[in-house]
Amino acid sequence: MAEEAFTKEQILQHLASRPRWLIEGVITINNKEKPVFSKLRPRNSSSIGALHCLPLELLHEILGYLDLQSLLRISLVSRHGHAIVEPLPAFRHLLSSAGHVFRTLTKTKVIGLHSVYTLNSILRSDRCVSCGFYGPFLSLPTAERCCHVCLFENRSLWMITLERARDIFVLSRKDMKTLPVMLSVPGHYHIRFETSRKRQFSLTSIRAVKALALKVHGSYDALSAAFAAKHQALAVKSVPLKTLQRYSQVQEAPLQQLSQDPITFRSTANVVIDKFCGMGTIPFPSISESGVENGIWCRGCELTSNSLWRRQDFTSRISLTVSEPDRFCRGLAYRTHSEAEFLEHAKHCYSASEVIMQKLL
């Protein structure tokens, strides 16, 4: 535990961490990238047509419901359009705090999916949609926050190809056109395991597909019945049983917030492989009372996890409440905190004092 003798500055400097290997397991973002908007120059035309007659307050209210791509296009129409878009409060907050992600949103074809109000709302929240703890990442197809632990544990946050989604959730081509779709970025990724991709894929999230399937079929039972009917047809074609088991596990991905802390889950037989781990997610900042935050990881928890074998007193203590201490401690090492949460966490972290003292000596 971090004793009271340590100052806030010492705790943040020596105990806090932002491990590159973990952050770079998703789509890599250049934090020094200049916002796209700052490089754009409007046309010489000064008119924006009939919009010119509306009061500025009403214009801003309307523009906030547009996606970033549409907003940027309006700013290019004329000098007047540029002058209207630039001071839009929701857009300014995004530009100043998360402008470095605009290029990636463009590259992944997501820049036209979500409204400025939606992205600004995500910027002002910090909870993982799956577990309720701090979520340092943004799922691009659904514009929802998530954390590293849930990207590992919760299959609904995984990405899936459109063809596979259609097969598993028994959807028509017309249904599929309503899904939010992104274009993957070739590169090296690692969440559950490491993978490298040289080609691009059109992806959506299992969470979005299942929500659509439940809407189309009416209920989970109806979806299961439709899948069972298709299952019989697939069986005739000699589709391996393991493949059908994978399909079933994907269907069971939870949409509701998890009922327990995911780091306390027991290991289960999982025949589903996350083939696109991290490929639909980017680091995304949040705004708190203390300013812009990007999440903090704990060096103390990392030390505890890496040296659990020689910390028998700690292992014995947590064994009373968790069935797999090594899995639990690894989850703590992967957990992200806001600054306020981290300072409170440091008071209870088993190896906090050891880490800080090593840095101070």
C-alpha positions as CSV (number, residue, x, y, z in Angstrom):
1,M,0.0,0.0,0.0
2,A,1.2,3.6,-0.7
3,E,1.7,5.2,2.7
4,E,0.6,8.7,3.6
5,A,4.3,9.8,3.5
6,F,4.1,9.7,-0.3
7,T,2.9,12.8,-2.0
8,K,0.4,12.9,-4.9
9,E,3.3,13.9,-7.2
10,Q,5.4,10.9,-6.1
11,I,2.6,8.5,-6.6
12,L,1.7,9.8,-10.1
13,Q,5.4,10.0,-11.1
14,H,6.6,6.6,-9.8
15,L,3.6,4.4,-9.5
16,A,1.5,5.5,-12.5
17,S,2.2,4.0,-15.9
18,R,1.0,4.0,-19.5
19,P,2.5,0.8,-20.9
20,R,3.2,1.1,-24.7
21,W,2.8,-2.6,-25.4
22,L,-0.7,-2.4,-24.0
23,I,-1.8,0.9,-25.6
24,E,-0.3,-0.1,-29.0
25,G,-2.3,-3.4,-29.0
26,V,-5.1,-1.5,-30.7
27,I,-5.1,0.9,-33.6
28,T,-2.0,3.1,-33.1
29,I,-2.7,6.9,-32.8
30,N,-0.1,9.6,-33.3
31,N,-0.9,12.0,-30.4
32,K,1.1,14.7,-32.1
33,E,-1.0,14.5,-35.3
34,K,-2.5,17.9,-36.1
35,P,-6.3,18.0,-36.4
36,V,-7.5,17.7,-40.0
37,F,-9.6,20.9,-39.6
38,S,-6.5,23.0,-39.0
39,K,-5.2,22.0,-42.5
40,L,-8.4,22.8,-44.4
41,R,-9.1,26.0,-46.2
42,P,-12.6,27.0,-47.3
43,R,-13.5,28.0,-50.9
44,N,-13.6,31.7,-51.7
45,S,-17.4,31.6,-51.9
46,S,-19.0,33.4,-48.9
47,S,-22.5,31.9,-49.1
48,I,-24.0,28.8,-47.4
49,G,-27.4,29.2,-49.1
50,A,-30.6,29.2,-47.0
51,L,-28.7,28.3,-43.8
52,H,-27.4,31.9,-43.9
53,C,-30.8,33.1,-42.7
54,L,-30.8,31.0,-39.5
55,P,-29.7,32.4,-36.1
56,L,-26.2,31.2,-35.0
57,E,-27.6,29.4,-31.9
58,L,-30.1,27.4,-34.0
59,L,-27.4,26.6,-36.6
60,H,-25.1,25.2,-33.9
61,E,-28.0,23.1,-32.5
62,I,-28.6,21.6,-35.9
63,L,-24.9,21.1,-36.8
64,G,-24.3,19.2,-33.6
65,Y,-26.4,16.3,-34.9
66,L,-24.2,16.0,-38.1
67,D,-21.3,13.6,-38.3
68,L,-17.8,15.0,-38.5
69,Q,-17.4,14.3,-42.2
70,S,-20.5,16.4,-43.0
71,L,-19.4,19.1,-40.7
72,L,-16.0,19.3,-42.3
73,R,-17.6,19.5,-45.7
74,I,-19.8,22.4,-44.7
75,S,-16.6,24.2,-43.4
76,L,-15.2,23.8,-46.9
77,V,-18.2,25.2,-48.8
78,S,-17.4,28.8,-48.0
79,R,-15.7,31.2,-45.6
80,H,-19.0,31.7,-43.9
81,G,-19.5,27.9,-43.4
82,H,-16.0,27.7,-41.9
83,A,-16.8,30.6,-39.6
84,I,-20.0,28.9,-38.4
85,V,-18.4,25.4,-37.8
86,E,-15.2,26.6,-36.1
87,P,-16.9,28.0,-33.0
88,L,-19.4,25.2,-32.5
89,P,-18.8,24.2,-28.8
90,A,-19.1,20.5,-29.2
91,F,-16.8,20.5,-32.2
92,R,-14.3,22.8,-30.5
93,H,-14.1,20.4,-27.5
94,L,-13.5,17.5,-29.9
95,L,-10.9,19.4,-31.8
96,S,-8.9,20.5,-28.8
97,S,-9.0,17.3,-26.8
98,A,-9.3,14.5,-29.5
99,G,-8.4,16.2,-32.7
100,H,-5.5,13.8,-33.1
101,V,-7.9,10.9,-33.8
102,F,-9.6,12.6,-36.8
103,R,-7.2,11.2,-39.3
104,T,-7.8,7.7,-38.0
105,L,-11.5,8.2,-38.1
106,T,-11.1,9.1,-41.7
107,K,-8.8,6.2,-42.5
108,T,-11.2,3.7,-41.0
109,K,-14.3,5.3,-42.7
110,V,-15.9,6.0,-39.3
111,I,-15.8,9.8,-39.6
112,G,-19.2,9.7,-41.2
113,L,-20.9,7.3,-38.7
114,H,-21.3,9.3,-35.5
115,S,-22.6,12.7,-34.7
116,V,-20.5,15.4,-33.2
117,Y,-22.9,15.3,-30.1
118,T,-22.3,11.6,-29.8
119,L,-18.5,11.9,-29.9
120,N,-18.6,14.8,-27.5
121,S,-20.7,12.9,-25.1
122,I,-18.2,10.0,-25.2
123,L,-15.4,12.5,-24.6
124,R,-17.2,13.6,-21.4
125,S,-17.8,10.1,-20.1
126,D,-15.1,7.6,-19.0
127,R,-16.9,4.4,-18.1
128,C,-16.5,1.1,-20.0
129,V,-19.9,0.1,-21.5
130,S,-19.3,-3.5,-20.5
131,C,-18.0,-3.4,-16.9
132,G,-18.4,0.1,-15.6
133,F,-14.7,0.7,-14.8
134,Y,-12.6,3.3,-16.6
135,G,-12.6,2.8,-20.3
136,P,-9.5,4.3,-22.1
137,F,-10.6,2.9,-25.5
138,L,-13.3,3.7,-28.1
139,S,-15.0,1.0,-30.1
140,L,-15.2,2.6,-33.5
141,P,-18.4,1.0,-35.0
142,T,-20.6,1.7,-32.0
143,A,-18.9,4.7,-30.5
144,E,-18.8,3.2,-27.0
145,R,-16.1,3.2,-24.4
146,C,-14.4,-0.1,-23.4
147,C,-11.4,-1.2,-21.3
148,H,-8.6,-3.7,-22.0
149,V,-10.0,-6.3,-19.7
150,C,-13.4,-6.4,-21.4
151,L,-11.8,-6.4,-24.9
152,F,-10.2,-9.6,-23.7
153,E,-13.2,-11.1,-21.9
154,N,-16.4,-9.8,-23.6
155,R,-17.0,-11.2,-27.1
156,S,-19.6,-8.6,-27.8
157,L,-16.8,-6.0,-28.1
158,W,-14.9,-8.1,-30.7
159,M,-15.0,-7.3,-34.4
160,I,-16.5,-9.6,-37.1
161,T,-16.5,-9.6,-40.9
162,L,-19.9,-8.9,-42.6
163,E,-20.1,-12.3,-44.2
164,R,-19.5,-14.1,-40.9
165,A,-22.0,-11.8,-39.1
166,R,-24.7,-12.6,-41.7
167,D,-24.2,-16.3,-41.3
168,I,-24.1,-16.4,-37.5
169,F,-27.0,-14.1,-36.9
170,V,-29.2,-15.1,-39.8
171,L,-29.6,-11.7,-41.4
172,S,-30.5,-10.6,-44.9
173,R,-28.4,-8.5,-47.1
174,K,-30.9,-5.7,-46.6
175,D,-30.5,-6.0,-42.8
176,M,-26.8,-5.9,-43.1
177,K,-26.8,-2.5,-44.9
178,T,-28.0,-0.9,-41.6
179,L,-25.0,-2.0,-39.6
180,P,-22.1,0.5,-38.8
181,V,-19.1,-0.7,-40.8
182,M,-15.5,0.3,-40.5
183,L,-12.4,-0.4,-42.6
184,S,-9.5,-2.0,-40.7
185,V,-6.0,-0.6,-40.7
186,P,-3.2,-3.0,-41.5
187,G,-0.7,-3.5,-38.7
188,H,0.3,-5.4,-35.6
189,Y,-2.3,-6.0,-32.9
190,H,-2.5,-7.8,-29.6
191,I,-5.3,-8.1,-27.0
192,R,-6.0,-11.8,-26.4
193,F,-3.1,-12.8,-28.6
194,E,-0.8,-11.2,-31.2
195,T,-1.7,-10.9,-34.8
196,S,-0.5,-9.0,-37.9
197,R,-2.7,-8.0,-40.8
198,K,-1.5,-6.8,-44.1
199,R,-4.9,-6.5,-45.9
200,Q,-7.9,-4.5,-45.0
201,F,-11.3,-5.9,-43.9
202,S,-14.7,-4.4,-43.7
203,L,-15.7,-5.0,-40.0
204,T,-18.5,-4.4,-37.6
205,S,-18.9,-5.2,-33.9
206,I,-20.6,-8.3,-32.6
207,R,-22.4,-6.0,-30.2
208,A,-24.0,-4.1,-33.1
209,V,-24.8,-7.2,-35.1
210,K,-26.5,-9.0,-32.1
211,A,-28.6,-5.9,-31.3
212,L,-29.7,-5.8,-34.9
213,A,-30.5,-9.5,-34.9
214,L,-32.6,-9.3,-31.8
215,K,-34.5,-6.4,-33.4
216,V,-35.0,-8.4,-36.7
217,H,-35.9,-11.7,-35.1
218,G,-37.9,-10.3,-32.2
219,S,-36.2,-12.3,-29.4
220,Y,-33.2,-14.4,-28.6
221,D,-35.4,-17.6,-28.8
222,A,-36.5,-16.6,-32.3
223,L,-32.9,-16.0,-33.3
224,S,-31.9,-19.4,-31.9
225,A,-34.7,-21.0,-33.8
226,A,-33.6,-19.4,-37.1
227,F,-30.1,-20.4,-36.4
228,A,-31.1,-24.0,-35.6
229,A,-32.9,-24.2,-39.0
230,K,-29.8,-22.9,-40.7
231,H,-27.7,-25.2,-38.5
232,Q,-29.5,-28.2,-40.1
233,A,-28.7,-27.0,-43.5
234,L,-25.1,-26.4,-42.6
235,A,-24.9,-29.9,-41.1
236,V,-25.9,-31.4,-44.4
237,K,-22.9,-29.6,-46.0
238,S,-20.6,-31.2,-43.4
239,V,-19.7,-28.1,-41.6
240,P,-17.4,-29.1,-38.7
241,L,-19.1,-29.2,-35.3
242,K,-16.4,-26.9,-33.8
243,T,-17.4,-24.2,-36.3
244,L,-21.0,-24.4,-35.2
245,Q,-19.9,-24.2,-31.6
246,R,-18.0,-21.1,-32.4
247,Y,-21.1,-19.6,-34.0
248,S,-23.1,-20.4,-30.9
249,Q,-20.6,-18.8,-28.5
250,V,-20.6,-15.6,-30.6
251,Q,-24.4,-15.5,-30.5
252,E,-24.2,-15.7,-26.7
253,A,-22.1,-12.6,-26.4
254,P,-23.7,-10.4,-23.6
255,L,-25.2,-7.0,-24.5
256,Q,-25.9,-5.9,-21.0
257,Q,-23.3,-4.7,-18.5
258,L,-21.5,-7.6,-16.9
259,S,-23.0,-8.7,-13.6
260,Q,-19.6,-9.1,-12.0
261,D,-16.1,-7.7,-12.3
262,P,-14.6,-9.5,-15.3
263,I,-11.2,-10.0,-13.6
264,T,-13.0,-12.4,-11.2
265,F,-14.2,-14.7,-14.1
266,R,-13.0,-18.2,-14.1
267,S,-11.2,-19.6,-17.1
268,T,-13.6,-21.3,-19.5
269,A,-13.2,-23.5,-22.6
270,N,-13.4,-20.9,-25.4
271,V,-13.5,-22.2,-28.9
272,V,-14.0,-18.7,-30.4
273,I,-10.8,-17.0,-31.5
274,D,-10.7,-13.2,-31.7
275,K,-9.3,-12.9,-35.2
276,F,-9.5,-9.2,-35.3
277,C,-8.4,-8.4,-31.7
278,G,-7.9,-4.7,-31.2
279,M,-8.6,-3.8,-34.8
280,G,-11.8,-1.9,-34.1
281,T,-10.6,0.2,-31.2
282,I,-8.6,3.3,-30.6
283,P,-7.3,5.1,-27.5
284,F,-9.7,7.9,-26.7
285,P,-9.3,10.6,-24.1
286,S,-11.9,11.7,-21.5
287,I,-12.5,15.1,-19.9
288,S,-12.7,15.4,-16.1
289,E,-12.6,18.2,-13.6
290,S,-8.8,18.0,-13.7
291,G,-8.6,18.2,-17.5
292,V,-8.0,15.8,-20.3
293,E,-7.2,12.2,-19.2
294,N,-6.0,9.2,-21.1
295,G,-6.1,6.6,-18.3
296,I,-3.5,5.3,-15.8
297,W,-2.2,1.8,-15.2
298,C,-0.5,0.7,-12.0
299,R,3.1,-0.4,-11.8
300,G,2.4,-1.9,-8.4
301,C,-0.2,-4.3,-9.8
302,E,2.1,-5.2,-12.6
303,L,4.8,-6.1,-10.1
304,T,2.4,-8.1,-8.0
305,S,1.2,-10.0,-11.1
306,N,4.7,-10.7,-12.3
307,S,6.0,-11.9,-9.0
308,L,2.9,-13.6,-7.5
309,W,4.8,-16.8,-6.9
310,R,6.9,-15.2,-4.1
311,R,4.0,-13.3,-2.4
312,Q,2.3,-16.2,-0.6
313,D,0.7,-13.9,2.0
314,F,-1.1,-12.0,-0.7
315,T,-2.1,-15.1,-2.6
316,S,-3.5,-16.7,0.5
317,R,-5.6,-13.7,1.3
318,I,-7.2,-13.2,-2.1
319,S,-7.7,-17.0,-2.5
320,L,-10.5,-16.6,-0.1
321,T,-12.5,-14.6,-2.6
322,V,-11.2,-15.5,-6.0
323,S,-10.7,-18.9,-7.5
324,E,-7.7,-18.0,-9.8
325,P,-5.3,-15.6,-8.1
326,D,-3.0,-15.4,-11.0
327,R,-5.8,-14.5,-13.4
328,F,-7.1,-12.0,-10.9
329,C,-3.8,-10.2,-10.5
330,R,-3.2,-10.1,-14.2
331,G,-6.5,-8.4,-14.6
332,L,-5.6,-5.8,-12.0
333,A,-2.4,-5.1,-13.9
334,Y,-4.5,-4.5,-17.1
335,R,-7.0,-2.3,-15.3
336,T,-7.1,1.4,-16.1
337,H,-7.9,4.2,-13.7
338,S,-8.8,7.9,-13.8
339,E,-6.4,10.1,-11.9
340,A,-8.8,10.4,-8.9
341,E,-9.4,6.6,-8.9
342,F,-5.7,5.9,-9.1
343,L,-4.8,8.0,-6.1
344,E,-7.4,6.1,-4.1
345,H,-6.3,2.7,-5.6
346,A,-2.7,3.5,-4.5
347,K,-3.7,3.4,-0.8
348,H,-4.7,-0.3,-1.2
349,C,-2.3,-1.6,-3.9
350,Y,-0.2,-4.4,-2.4
351,S,3.1,-3.5,-4.1
352,A,2.7,0.3,-4.3
353,S,5.1,1.2,-1.5
354,E,7.7,-1.2,-2.9
355,V,7.6,0.3,-6.3
356,I,7.7,3.9,-5.1
357,M,10.6,3.2,-2.7
358,Q,12.6,1.6,-5.5
359,K,12.2,4.7,-7.6
360,L,13.1,7.1,-4.8
361,L,16.3,5.2,-3.7
